[in-house]
């Protein structure tokens, strides 16, 4: 396991609750920290087996270009974009700082930080698995009868099942 980070990415963007913020724009700093499995990439010296910094930067750049009223929205979009691009991420932290926010006094910056941990264990067999907890998850493509899902909910609560265990219950 390793931490891969990009810190201090600076963007000029047009985010803000007030109309003038969306017209005038401002400076934003984005930091991304990822906990990633890198053993295979390190041994094989192969970029395709790890997280590419350039891709992270482009995801941040793309989301910063899209206007939003709240930097919470921007930080969450960056986080989702990154986690859906790279399957080796175990944890993610994204911080979006707004420099010199429009407040009555002098304030250097405000920020929002979102994070997520995607490492879980199967509720049935306890094998480790990655679960993003959203509609992009592989389990959304499985076809399990509603009555079976209800039974699984009773048996395992809100715990996720690995692909092998869930496949056992597929129609």
PyMOL commands that set and color helices and strands:
alter all, ss='L'
color gray80, all
select helices_A, chain A and resi 19-24+39-44+47-49+53-65+71-85+138-141+146-156+163-168
alter helices_A, ss='H'
color red, helices_A
select strands_A, chain A and resi 2-13+26-36+89-99+109-117+119-121+128-130
alter strands_A, ss='S'
color yellow, strands_A
deselect
rebuild
show_as cartoon
